[in-house]
């Protein structure tokens, strides 16, 4: 109750899930369980990069080169 840096609601979590539901709605379903897992892993990484205020494109380029950005520093 005293830490005002903590969001009052859980809208960010709902926004993160909305992308998955929209993808499922537009395509009907994921073709394979592995495809769904890959999509979720990629979206999770992008969401984390955005929350840390780092450039998404640079993070994806480095991840493809097996040099992902450190999200902790």
mmCIF file of the N, C-alpha and C atoms, coordinates in Angstrom:
data_MODEL
# 
_entry.id   MODEL 
# 
loop_
_atom_site.group_PDB 
_atom_site.id 
_atom_site.type_symbol 
_atom_site.label_atom_id 
_atom_site.label_alt_id 
_atom_site.label_comp_id 
_atom_site.label_asym_id 
_atom_site.label_entity_id 
_atom_site.label_seq_id 
_atom_site.pdbx_PDB_ins_code 
_atom_site.Cartn_x 
_atom_site.Cartn_y 
_atom_site.Cartn_z 
_atom_site.occupancy 
_atom_site.B_iso_or_equiv 
_atom_site.pdbx_formal_charge 
_atom_site.auth_seq_id 
_atom_site.auth_comp_id 
_atom_site.auth_asym_id 
_atom_site.auth_atom_id 
_atom_site.pdbx_PDB_model_num 
ATOM 1   N N  . UNK A 1 1  ? 0.810  -1.189  0.000   1.00 0.00 ? 1  UNK A N  1 
ATOM 2   C CA . UNK A 1 1  ? 0.000  0.000   0.000   1.00 0.00 ? 1  UNK A CA 1 
ATOM 3   C C  . UNK A 1 1  ? 0.857  1.259   0.000   1.00 0.00 ? 1  UNK A C  1 
ATOM 4   N N  . UNK A 1 2  ? 2.115  1.166   0.399   1.00 0.00 ? 2  UNK A N  1 
ATOM 5   C CA . UNK A 1 2  ? 2.945  2.357   0.451   1.00 0.00 ? 2  UNK A CA 1 
ATOM 6   C C  . UNK A 1 2  ? 3.899  2.476   -0.729  1.00 0.00 ? 2  UNK A C  1 
ATOM 7   N N  . UNK A 1 3  ? 4.084  1.401   -1.508  1.00 0.00 ? 3  UNK A N  1 
ATOM 8   C CA . UNK A 1 3  ? 4.982  1.429   -2.658  1.00 0.00 ? 3  UNK A CA 1 
ATOM 9   C C  . UNK A 1 3  ? 4.187  1.827   -3.903  1.00 0.00 ? 3  UNK A C  1 
ATOM 10  N N  . UNK A 1 4  ? 4.290  3.093   -4.299  1.00 0.00 ? 4  UNK A N  1 
ATOM 11  C CA . UNK A 1 4  ? 3.501  3.607   -5.418  1.00 0.00 ? 4  UNK A CA 1 
ATOM 12  C C  . UNK A 1 4  ? 4.092  3.249   -6.773  1.00 0.00 ? 4  UNK A C  1 
ATOM 13  N N  . UNK A 1 5  ? 5.251  2.584   -6.799  1.00 0.00 ? 5  UNK A N  1 
ATOM 14  C CA . UNK A 1 5  ? 5.808  2.150   -8.087  1.00 0.00 ? 5  UNK A CA 1 
ATOM 15  C C  . UNK A 1 5  ? 5.138  0.870   -8.583  1.00 0.00 ? 5  UNK A C  1 
ATOM 16  N N  . UNK A 1 6  ? 4.405  0.192   -7.709  1.00 0.00 ? 6  UNK A N  1 
ATOM 17  C CA . UNK A 1 6  ? 3.683  -1.020  -8.087  1.00 0.00 ? 6  UNK A CA 1 
ATOM 18  C C  . UNK A 1 6  ? 2.355  -0.603  -8.714  1.00 0.00 ? 6  UNK A C  1 
ATOM 19  N N  . UNK A 1 7  ? 2.046  -1.123  -9.923  1.00 0.00 ? 7  UNK A N  1 
ATOM 20  C CA . UNK A 1 7  ? 0.784  -0.733  -10.568 1.00 0.00 ? 7  UNK A CA 1 
ATOM 21  C C  . UNK A 1 7  ? -0.428 -1.116  -9.725  1.00 0.00 ? 7  UNK A C  1 
ATOM 22  N N  . UNK A 1 8  ? -1.454 -0.299  -9.829  1.00 0.00 ? 8  UNK A N  1 
ATOM 23  C CA . UNK A 1 8  ? -2.674 -0.509  -9.055  1.00 0.00 ? 8  UNK A CA 1 
ATOM 24  C C  . UNK A 1 8  ? -3.478 -1.691  -9.586  1.00 0.00 ? 8  UNK A C  1 
ATOM 25  N N  . UNK A 1 9  ? -3.350 -1.988  -10.865 1.00 0.00 ? 9  UNK A N  1 
ATOM 26  C CA . UNK A 1 9  ? -4.136 -3.065  -11.479 1.00 0.00 ? 9  UNK A CA 1 
ATOM 27  C C  . UNK A 1 9  ? -3.222 -4.042  -12.212 1.00 0.00 ? 9  UNK A C  1 
ATOM 28  N N  . UNK A 1 10 ? -3.826 -5.041  -12.826 1.00 0.00 ? 10 UNK A N  1 
ATOM 29  C CA . UNK A 1 10 ? -3.036 -6.040  -13.554 1.00 0.00 ? 10 UNK A CA 1 
ATOM 30  C C  . UNK A 1 10 ? -3.264 -5.903  -15.062 1.00 0.00 ? 10 UNK A C  1 
ATOM 31  N N  . UNK A 1 11 ? -3.492 -4.700  -15.536 1.00 0.00 ? 11 UNK A N  1 
ATOM 32  C CA . UNK A 1 11 ? -3.745 -4.489  -16.954 1.00 0.00 ? 11 UNK A CA 1 
ATOM 33  C C  . UNK A 1 11 ? -2.580 -4.930  -17.828 1.00 0.00 ? 11 UNK A C  1 
ATOM 34  N N  . UNK A 1 12 ? -1.354 -4.786  -17.367 1.00 0.00 ? 12 UNK A N  1 
ATOM 35  C CA . UNK A 1 12 ? -0.211 -5.198  -18.182 1.00 0.00 ? 12 UNK A CA 1 
ATOM 36  C C  . UNK A 1 12 ? -0.251 -6.699  -18.449 1.00 0.00 ? 12 UNK A C  1 
ATOM 37  N N  . UNK A 1 13 ? -0.591 -7.488  -17.468 1.00 0.00 ? 13 UNK A N  1 
ATOM 38  C CA . UNK A 1 13 ? -0.695 -8.935  -17.672 1.00 0.00 ? 13 UNK A CA 1 
ATOM 39  C C  . UNK A 1 13 ? -1.815 -9.256  -18.661 1.00 0.00 ? 13 UNK A C  1 
ATOM 40  N N  . UNK A 1 14 ? -2.900 -8.527  -18.571 1.00 0.00 ? 14 UNK A N  1 
ATOM 41  C CA . UNK A 1 14 ? -4.001 -8.737  -19.506 1.00 0.00 ? 14 UNK A CA 1 
ATOM 42  C C  . UNK A 1 14 ? -3.617 -8.329  -20.919 1.00 0.00 ? 14 UNK A C  1 
ATOM 43  N N  . UNK A 1 15 ? -2.845 -7.253  -21.051 1.00 0.00 ? 15 UNK A N  1 
ATOM 44  C CA . UNK A 1 15 ? -2.385 -6.829  -22.370 1.00 0.00 ? 15 UNK A CA 1 
ATOM 45  C C  . UNK A 1 15 ? -1.453 -7.868  -22.988 1.00 0.00 ? 15 UNK A C  1 
ATOM 46  N N  . UNK A 1 16 ? -0.614 -8.486  -22.178 1.00 0.00 ? 16 UNK A N  1 
ATOM 47  C CA . UNK A 1 16 ? 0.296  -9.515  -22.680 1.00 0.00 ? 16 UNK A CA 1 
ATOM 48  C C  . UNK A 1 16 ? -0.470 -10.719 -23.207 1.00 0.00 ? 16 UNK A C  1 
ATOM 49  N N  . UNK A 1 17 ? -1.554 -11.081 -22.547 1.00 0.00 ? 17 UNK A N  1 
ATOM 50  C CA . UNK A 1 17 ? -2.350 -12.227 -22.996 1.00 0.00 ? 17 UNK A CA 1 
ATOM 51  C C  . UNK A 1 17 ? -3.225 -11.897 -24.198 1.00 0.00 ? 17 UNK A C  1 
ATOM 52  N N  . UNK A 1 18 ? -3.586 -10.644 -24.354 1.00 0.00 ? 18 UNK A N  1 
ATOM 53  C CA . UNK A 1 18 ? -4.465 -10.245 -25.450 1.00 0.00 ? 18 UNK A CA 1 
ATOM 54  C C  . UNK A 1 18 ? -3.868 -10.587 -26.813 1.00 0.00 ? 18 UNK A C  1 
ATOM 55  N N  . UNK A 1 19 ? -2.551 -10.457 -26.968 1.00 0.00 ? 19 UNK A N  1 
ATOM 56  C CA . UNK A 1 19 ? -1.892 -10.753 -28.239 1.00 0.00 ? 19 UNK A CA 1 
ATOM 57  C C  . UNK A 1 19 ? -2.068 -12.222 -28.601 1.00 0.00 ? 19 UNK A C  1 
ATOM 58  N N  . UNK A 1 20 ? -1.928 -13.103 -27.637 1.00 0.00 ? 20 UNK A N  1 
ATOM 59  C CA . UNK A 1 20 ? -2.078 -14.531 -27.888 1.00 0.00 ? 20 UNK A CA 1 
ATOM 60  C C  . UNK A 1 20 ? -3.515 -14.854 -28.280 1.00 0.00 ? 20 UNK A C  1 
ATOM 61  N N  . UNK A 1 21 ? -4.475 -14.282 -27.570 1.00 0.00 ? 21 UNK A N  1 
ATOM 62  C CA . UNK A 1 21 ? -5.881 -14.532 -27.895 1.00 0.00 ? 21 UNK A CA 1 
ATOM 63  C C  . UNK A 1 21 ? -6.237 -13.968 -29.275 1.00 0.00 ? 21 UNK A C  1 
ATOM 64  N N  . UNK A 1 22 ? -5.694 -12.818 -29.631 1.00 0.00 ? 22 UNK A N  1 
ATOM 65  C CA . UNK A 1 22 ? -5.956 -12.243 -30.944 1.00 0.00 ? 22 UNK A CA 1 
ATOM 66  C C  . UNK A 1 22 ? -5.372 -13.123 -32.040 1.00 0.00 ? 22 UNK A C  1 
ATOM 67  N N  . UNK A 1 23 ? -4.168 -13.606 -31.836 1.00 0.00 ? 23 UNK A N  1 
ATOM 68  C CA . UNK A 1 23 ? -3.535 -14.506 -32.817 1.00 0.00 ? 23 UNK A CA 1 
ATOM 69  C C  . UNK A 1 23 ? -4.368 -15.771 -32.981 1.00 0.00 ? 23 UNK A C  1 
ATOM 70  N N  . UNK A 1 24 ? -4.821 -16.331 -31.889 1.00 0.00 ? 24 UNK A N  1 
ATOM 71  C CA . UNK A 1 24 ? -5.639 -17.534 -31.926 1.00 0.00 ? 24 UNK A CA 1 
ATOM 72  C C  . UNK A 1 24 ? -6.972 -17.256 -32.636 1.00 0.00 ? 24 UNK A C  1 
ATOM 73  N N  . UNK A 1 25 ? -7.540 -16.084 -32.409 1.00 0.00 ? 25 UNK A N  1 
ATOM 74  C CA . UNK A 1 25 ? -8.821 -15.731 -33.011 1.00 0.00 ? 25 UNK A CA 1 
ATOM 75  C C  . UNK A 1 25 ? -8.695 -15.543 -34.522 1.00 0.00 ? 25 UNK A C  1 
ATOM 76  N N  . UNK A 1 26 ? -7.637 -14.870 -34.978 1.00 0.00 ? 26 UNK A N  1 
ATOM 77  C CA . UNK A 1 26 ? -7.509 -14.584 -36.399 1.00 0.00 ? 26 UNK A CA 1 
ATOM 78  C C  . UNK A 1 26 ? -7.128 -15.813 -37.213 1.00 0.00 ? 26 UNK A C  1 
ATOM 79  N N  . UNK A 1 27 ? -6.297 -16.679 -36.676 1.00 0.00 ? 27 UNK A N  1 
ATOM 80  C CA . UNK A 1 27 ? -5.877 -17.853 -37.439 1.00 0.00 ? 27 UNK A CA 1 
ATOM 81  C C  . UNK A 1 27 ? -6.701 -19.090 -37.093 1.00 0.00 ? 27 UNK A C  1 
ATOM 82  N N  . UNK A 1 28 ? -7.508 -19.024 -36.070 1.00 0.00 ? 28 UNK A N  1 
ATOM 83  C CA . UNK A 1 28 ? -8.337 -20.166 -35.678 1.00 0.00 ? 28 UNK A CA 1 
ATOM 84  C C  . UNK A 1 28 ? -7.683 -21.011 -34.603 1.00 0.00 ? 28 UNK A C  1 
ATOM 85  N N  . UNK A 1 29 ? -6.394 -21.264 -34.765 1.00 0.00 ? 29 UNK A N  1 
ATOM 86  C CA . UNK A 1 29 ? -5.661 -22.059 -33.774 1.00 0.00 ? 29 UNK A CA 1 
ATOM 87  C C  . UNK A 1 29 ? -4.190 -22.058 -34.147 1.00 0.00 ? 29 UNK A C  1 
ATOM 88  N N  . UNK A 1 30 ? -3.383 -22.600 -33.296 1.00 0.00 ? 30 UNK A N  1 
ATOM 89  C CA . UNK A 1 30 ? -1.987 -22.847 -33.631 1.00 0.00 ? 30 UNK A CA 1 
ATOM 90  C C  . UNK A 1 30 ? -1.916 -24.235 -34.251 1.00 0.00 ? 30 UNK A C  1 
ATOM 91  N N  . UNK A 1 31 ? -1.106 -24.407 -35.275 1.00 0.00 ? 31 UNK A N  1 
ATOM 92  C CA . UNK A 1 31 ? -1.056 -25.689 -35.979 1.00 0.00 ? 31 UNK A CA 1 
ATOM 93  C C  . UNK A 1 31 ? -0.432 -26.796 -35.137 1.00 0.00 ? 31 UNK A C  1 
ATOM 94  N N  . UNK A 1 32 ? 0.572  -26.443 -34.365 1.00 0.00 ? 32 UNK A N  1 
ATOM 95  C CA . UNK A 1 32 ? 1.213  -27.444 -33.516 1.00 0.00 ? 32 UNK A CA 1 
ATOM 96  C C  . UNK A 1 32 ? 1.443  -26.867 -32.123 1.00 0.00 ? 32 UNK A C  1 
ATOM 97  N N  . UNK A 1 33 ? 1.630  -27.743 -31.179 1.00 0.00 ? 33 UNK A N  1 
ATOM 98  C CA . UNK A 1 33 ? 1.950  -27.305 -29.813 1.00 0.00 ? 33 UNK A CA 1 
ATOM 99  C C  . UNK A 1 33 ? 3.312  -26.618 -29.793 1.00 0.00 ? 33 UNK A C  1 
ATOM 100 N N  . UNK A 1 34 ? 4.249  -27.102 -30.608 1.00 0.00 ? 34 UNK A N  1 
ATOM 101 C CA . UNK A 1 34 ? 5.576  -26.484 -30.667 1.00 0.00 ? 34 UNK A CA 1 
ATOM 102 C C  . UNK A 1 34 ? 5.484  -25.070 -31.252 1.00 0.00 ? 34 UNK A C  1 
ATOM 103 N N  . UNK A 1 35 ? 4.627  -24.884 -32.253 1.00 0.00 ? 35 UNK A N  1 
ATOM 104 C CA . UNK A 1 35 ? 4.427  -23.550 -32.823 1.00 0.00 ? 35 UNK A CA 1 
ATOM 105 C C  . UNK A 1 35 ? 3.856  -22.585 -31.797 1.00 0.00 ? 35 UNK A C  1 
ATOM 106 N N  . UNK A 1 36 ? 2.914  -23.052 -31.005 1.00 0.00 ? 36 UNK A N  1 
ATOM 107 C CA . UNK A 1 36 ? 2.340  -22.221 -29.949 1.00 0.00 ? 36 UNK A CA 1 
ATOM 108 C C  . UNK A 1 36 ? 3.394  -21.874 -28.902 1.00 0.00 ? 36 UNK A C  1 
ATOM 109 N N  . UNK A 1 37 ? 4.213  -22.848 -28.544 1.00 0.00 ? 37 UNK A N  1 
ATOM 110 C CA . UNK A 1 37 ? 5.266  -22.615 -27.557 1.00 0.00 ? 37 UNK A CA 1 
ATOM 111 C C  . UNK A 1 37 ? 6.293  -21.606 -28.083 1.00 0.00 ? 37 UNK A C  1 
ATOM 112 N N  . UNK A 1 38 ? 6.659  -21.731 -29.365 1.00 0.00 ? 38 UNK A N  1 
ATOM 113 C CA . UNK A 1 38 ? 7.611  -20.785 -29.965 1.00 0.00 ? 38 UNK A CA 1 
ATOM 114 C C  . UNK A 1 38 ? 7.036  -19.375 -29.999 1.00 0.00 ? 38 UNK A C  1 
ATOM 115 N N  . UNK A 1 39 ? 5.761  -19.247 -30.366 1.00 0.00 ? 39 UNK A N  1 
ATOM 116 C CA . UNK A 1 39 ? 5.113  -17.943 -30.410 1.00 0.00 ? 39 UNK A CA 1 
ATOM 117 C C  . UNK A 1 39 ? 5.100  -17.313 -29.018 1.00 0.00 ? 39 UNK A C  1 
ATOM 118 N N  . UNK A 1 40 ? 4.738  -18.084 -28.025 1.00 0.00 ? 40 UNK A N  1 
ATOM 119 C CA . UNK A 1 40 ? 4.685  -17.562 -26.649 1.00 0.00 ? 40 UNK A CA 1 
ATOM 120 C C  . UNK A 1 40 ? 6.065  -17.179 -26.136 1.00 0.00 ? 40 UNK A C  1 
ATOM 121 N N  . UNK A 1 41 ? 7.059  -17.951 -26.473 1.00 0.00 ? 41 UNK A N  1 
ATOM 122 C CA . UNK A 1 41 ? 8.428  -17.637 -26.042 1.00 0.00 ? 41 UNK A CA 1 
ATOM 123 C C  . UNK A 1 41 ? 8.894  -16.325 -26.664 1.00 0.00 ? 41 UNK A C  1 
ATOM 124 N N  . UNK A 1 42 ? 8.622  -16.142 -27.950 1.00 0.00 ? 42 UNK A N  1 
ATOM 125 C CA . UNK A 1 42 ? 9.013  -14.920 -28.639 1.00 0.00 ? 42 UNK A CA 1 
ATOM 126 C C  . UNK A 1 42 ? 8.270  -13.714 -28.083 1.00 0.00 ? 42 UNK A C  1 
ATOM 127 N N  . UNK A 1 43 ? 6.959  -13.833 -27.879 1.00 0.00 ? 43 UNK A N  1 
ATOM 128 C CA . UNK A 1 43 ? 6.179  -12.730 -27.335 1.00 0.00 ? 43 UNK A CA 1 
ATOM 129 C C  . UNK A 1 43 ? 6.622  -12.380 -25.913 1.00 0.00 ? 43 UNK A C  1 
ATOM 130 N N  . UNK A 1 44 ? 6.979  -13.388 -25.139 1.00 0.00 ? 44 UNK A N  1 
ATOM 131 C CA . UNK A 1 44 ? 7.450  -13.150 -23.779 1.00 0.00 ? 44 UNK A CA 1 
ATOM 132 C C  . UNK A 1 44 ? 8.756  -12.356 -23.783 1.00 0.00 ? 44 UNK A C  1 
ATOM 133 N N  . UNK A 1 45 ? 9.660  -12.722 -24.687 1.00 0.00 ? 45 UNK A N  1 
ATOM 134 C CA . UNK A 1 45 ? 10.945 -12.024 -24.791 1.00 0.00 ? 45 UNK A CA 1 
ATOM 135 C C  . UNK A 1 45 ? 10.715 -10.567 -25.206 1.00 0.00 ? 45 UNK A C  1 
ATOM 136 N N  . UNK A 1 46 ? 9.864  -10.355 -26.210 1.00 0.00 ? 46 UNK A N  1 
ATOM 137 C CA . UNK A 1 46 ? 9.574  -8.998  -26.679 1.00 0.00 ? 46 UNK A CA 1 
ATOM 138 C C  . UNK A 1 46 ? 8.933  -8.173  -25.565 1.00 0.00 ? 46 UNK A C  1 
ATOM 139 N N  . UNK A 1 47 ? 8.005  -8.759  -24.843 1.00 0.00 ? 47 UNK A N  1 
ATOM 140 C CA . UNK A 1 47 ? 7.349  -8.049  -23.746 1.00 0.00 ? 47 UNK A CA 1 
ATOM 141 C C  . UNK A 1 47 ? 8.353  -7.662  -22.664 1.00 0.00 ? 47 UNK A C  1 
ATOM 142 N N  . UNK A 1 48 ? 9.255  -8.569  -22.332 1.00 0.00 ? 48 UNK A N  1 
ATOM 143 C CA . UNK A 1 48 ? 10.268 -8.281  -21.313 1.00 0.00 ? 48 UNK A CA 1 
ATOM 144 C C  . UNK A 1 48 ? 11.207 -7.170  -21.770 1.00 0.00 ? 48 UNK A C  1 
ATOM 145 N N  . UNK A 1 49 ? 11.606 -7.208  -23.041 1.00 0.00 ? 49 UNK A N  1 
ATOM 146 C CA . UNK A 1 49 ? 12.490 -6.170  -23.576 1.00 0.00 ? 49 UNK A CA 1 
ATOM 147 C C  . UNK A 1 49 ? 11.808 -4.809  -23.498 1.00 0.00 ? 49 UNK A C  1 
ATOM 148 N N  . UNK A 1 50 ? 10.536 -4.753  -23.892 1.00 0.00 ? 50 UNK A N  1 
ATOM 149 C CA . UNK A 1 50 ? 9.796  -3.487  -23.838 1.00 0.00 ? 50 UNK A CA 1 
ATOM 150 C C  . UNK A 1 50 ? 9.678  -2.970  -22.410 1.00 0.00 ? 50 UNK A C  1 
ATOM 151 N N  . UNK A 1 51 ? 9.394  -3.858  -21.467 1.00 0.00 ? 51 UNK A N  1 
ATOM 152 C CA . UNK A 1 51 ? 9.240  -3.433  -20.068 1.00 0.00 ? 51 UNK A CA 1 
ATOM 153 C C  . UNK A 1 51 ? 10.538 -2.893  -19.503 1.00 0.00 ? 51 UNK A C  1 
ATOM 154 N N  . UNK A 1 52 ? 11.674 -3.370  -20.021 1.00 0.00 ? 52 UNK A N  1 
ATOM 155 C CA . UNK A 1 52 ? 12.972 -2.885  -19.568 1.00 0.00 ? 52 UNK A CA 1 
ATOM 156 C C  . UNK A 1 52 ? 13.402 -1.611  -20.297 1.00 0.00 ? 52 UNK A C  1 
ATOM 157 N N  . UNK A 1 53 ? 12.599 -1.188  -21.300 1.00 0.00 ? 53 UNK A N  1 
ATOM 158 C CA . UNK A 1 53 ? 12.908 0.035   -22.028 1.00 0.00 ? 53 UNK A CA 1 
ATOM 159 C C  . UNK A 1 53 ? 14.050 -0.103  -23.010 1.00 0.00 ? 53 UNK A C  1 
ATOM 160 N N  . UNK A 1 54 ? 14.286 -1.313  -23.478 1.00 0.00 ? 54 UNK A N  1 
ATOM 161 C CA . UNK A 1 54 ? 15.378 -1.555  -24.425 1.00 0.00 ? 54 UNK A CA 1 
ATOM 162 C C  . UNK A 1 54 ? 14.807 -1.657  -25.839 1.00 0.00 ? 54 UNK A C  1 
ATOM 163 N N  . UNK A 1 55 ? 15.648 -1.419  -26.868 1.00 0.00 ? 55 UNK A N  1 
ATOM 164 C CA . UNK A 1 55 ? 15.162 -1.480  -28.251 1.00 0.00 ? 55 UNK A CA 1 
ATOM 165 C C  . UNK A 1 55 ? 14.838 -2.912  -28.675 1.00 0.00 ? 55 UNK A C  1 
ATOM 166 N N  . UNK A 1 56 ? 13.612 -3.124  -29.154 1.00 0.00 ? 56 UNK A N  1 
ATOM 167 C CA . UNK A 1 56 ? 13.132 -4.472  -29.487 1.00 0.00 ? 56 UNK A CA 1 
ATOM 168 C C  . UNK A 1 56 ? 13.882 -5.050  -30.676 1.00 0.00 ? 56 UNK A C  1 
ATOM 169 N N  . UNK A 1 57 ? 14.046 -4.265  -31.740 1.00 0.00 ? 57 UNK A N  1 
ATOM 170 C CA . UNK A 1 57 ? 14.701 -4.783  -32.943 1.00 0.00 ? 57 UNK A CA 1 
ATOM 171 C C  . UNK A 1 57 ? 16.136 -5.216  -32.651 1.00 0.00 ? 57 UNK A C  1 
ATOM 172 N N  . UNK A 1 58 ? 16.851 -4.403  -31.900 1.00 0.00 ? 58 UNK A N  1 
ATOM 173 C CA . UNK A 1 58 ? 18.230 -4.745  -31.535 1.00 0.00 ? 58 UNK A CA 1 
ATOM 174 C C  . UNK A 1 58 ? 18.253 -6.027  -30.698 1.00 0.00 ? 58 UNK A C  1 
ATOM 175 N N  . UNK A 1 59 ? 17.306 -6.161  -29.789 1.00 0.00 ? 59 UNK A N  1 
ATOM 176 C CA . UNK A 1 59 ? 17.238 -7.352  -28.942 1.00 0.00 ? 59 UNK A CA 1 
ATOM 177 C C  . UNK A 1 59 ? 16.968 -8.595  -29.776 1.00 0.00 ? 59 UNK A C  1 
ATOM 178 N N  . UNK A 1 60 ? 16.055 -8.485  -30.757 1.00 0.00 ? 60 UNK A N  1 
ATOM 179 C CA . UNK A 1 60 ? 15.756 -9.633  -31.620 1.00 0.00 ? 60 UNK A CA 1 
ATOM 180 C C  . UNK A 1 60 ? 16.942 -9.988  -32.507 1.00 0.00 ? 60 UNK A C  1 
ATOM 181 N N  . UNK A 1 61 ? 17.627 -8.981  -33.036 1.00 0.00 ? 61 UNK A N  1 
ATOM 182 C CA . UNK A 1 61 ? 18.812 -9.235  -33.859 1.00 0.00 ? 61 UNK A CA 1 
ATOM 183 C C  . UNK A 1 61 ? 19.880 -9.959  -33.052 1.00 0.00 ? 61 UNK A C  1 
ATOM 184 N N  . UNK A 1 62 ? 20.119 -9.491  -31.852 1.00 0.00 ? 62 UNK A N  1 
ATOM 185 C CA . UNK A 1 62 ? 21.135 -10.133 -31.008 1.00 0.00 ? 62 UNK A CA 1 
ATOM 186 C C  . UNK A 1 62 ? 20.721 -11.539 -30.594 1.00 0.00 ? 62 UNK A C  1 
ATOM 187 N N  . UNK A 1 63 ? 19.423 -11.743 -30.348 1.00 0.00 ? 63 UNK A N  1 
ATOM 188 C CA . UNK A 1 63 ? 18.950 -13.081 -29.974 1.00 0.00 ? 63 UNK A CA 1 
ATOM 189 C C  . UNK A 1 63 ? 19.153 -14.058 -31.131 1.00 0.00 ? 63 UNK A C  1 
ATOM 190 N N  . UNK A 1 64 ? 18.940 -13.592 -32.353 1.00 0.00 ? 64 UNK A N  1 
ATOM 191 C CA . UNK A 1 64 ? 19.157 -14.453 -33.532 1.00 0.00 ? 64 UNK A CA 1 
ATOM 192 C C  . UNK A 1 64 ? 20.633 -14.779 -33.731 1.00 0.00 ? 64 UNK A C  1 
ATOM 193 N N  . UNK A 1 65 ? 21.505 -13.964 -33.180 1.00 0.00 ? 65 UNK A N  1 
ATOM 194 C CA . UNK A 1 65 ? 22.946 -14.197 -33.260 1.00 0.00 ? 65 UNK A CA 1 
ATOM 195 C C  . UNK A 1 65 ? 23.462 -14.933 -32.024 1.00 0.00 ? 65 UNK A C  1 
ATOM 196 N N  . UNK A 1 66 ? 22.543 -15.463 -31.237 1.00 0.00 ? 66 UNK A N  1 
ATOM 197 C CA . UNK A 1 66 ? 22.867 -16.171 -29.980 1.00 0.00 ? 66 UNK A CA 1 
ATOM 198 C C  . UNK A 1 66 ? 23.589 -15.262 -28.988 1.00 0.00 ? 66 UNK A C  1 
ATOM 199 N N  . UNK A 1 67 ? 23.255 -13.972 -29.000 1.00 0.00 ? 67 UNK A N  1 
ATOM 200 C CA . UNK A 1 67 ? 23.790 -13.010 -28.036 1.00 0.00 ? 67 UNK A CA 1 
ATOM 201 C C  . UNK A 1 67 ? 22.652 -12.168 -27.484 1.00 0.00 ? 67 UNK A C  1 
ATOM 202 N N  . UNK A 1 68 ? 21.692 -12.764 -26.765 1.00 0.00 ? 68 UNK A N  1 
ATOM 203 C CA . UNK A 1 68 ? 20.542 -11.986 -26.288 1.00 0.00 ? 68 UNK A CA 1 
ATOM 204 C C  . UNK A 1 68 ? 20.957 -10.880 -25.318 1.00 0.00 ? 68 UNK A C  1 
ATOM 205 N N  . UNK A 1 69 ? 20.161 -9.815  -25.319 1.00 0.00 ? 69 UNK A N  1 
ATOM 206 C CA . UNK A 1 69 ? 20.403 -8.730  -24.369 1.00 0.00 ? 69 UNK A CA 1 
ATOM 207 C C  . UNK A 1 69 ? 20.192 -9.203  -22.957 1.00 0.00 ? 69 UNK A C  1 
ATOM 208 N N  . UNK A 1 70 ? 20.994 -8.706  -22.053 1.00 0.00 ? 70 UNK A N  1 
ATOM 209 C CA . UNK A 1 70 ? 20.791 -9.004  -20.642 1.00 0.00 ? 70 UNK A CA 1 
ATOM 210 C C  . UNK A 1 70 ? 19.665 -8.121  -20.124 1.00 0.00 ? 70 UNK A C  1 
ATOM 211 N N  . UNK A 1 71 ? 18.615 -8.706  -19.629 1.00 0.00 ? 71 UNK A N  1 
ATOM 212 C CA . UNK A 1 71 ? 17.477 -7.941  -19.145 1.00 0.00 ? 71 UNK A CA 1 
ATOM 213 C C  . UNK A 1 71 ? 17.617 -7.585  -17.675 1.00 0.00 ? 71 UNK A C  1 
ATOM 214 N N  . UNK A 1 72 ? 18.683 -8.032  -17.033 1.00 0.00 ? 72 UNK A N  1 
ATOM 215 C CA . UNK A 1 72 ? 18.862 -7.776  -15.617 1.00 0.00 ? 72 UNK A CA 1 
ATOM 216 C C  . UNK A 1 72 ? 19.768 -6.595  -15.342 1.00 0.00 ? 72 UNK A C  1 
ATOM 217 N N  . UNK A 1 73 ? 20.530 -6.166  -16.320 1.00 0.00 ? 73 UNK A N  1 
ATOM 218 C CA . UNK A 1 73 ? 21.464 -5.061  -16.067 1.00 0.00 ? 73 UNK A CA 1 
ATOM 219 C C  . UNK A 1 73 ? 21.118 -3.839  -16.855 1.00 0.00 ? 73 UNK A C  1 
# 
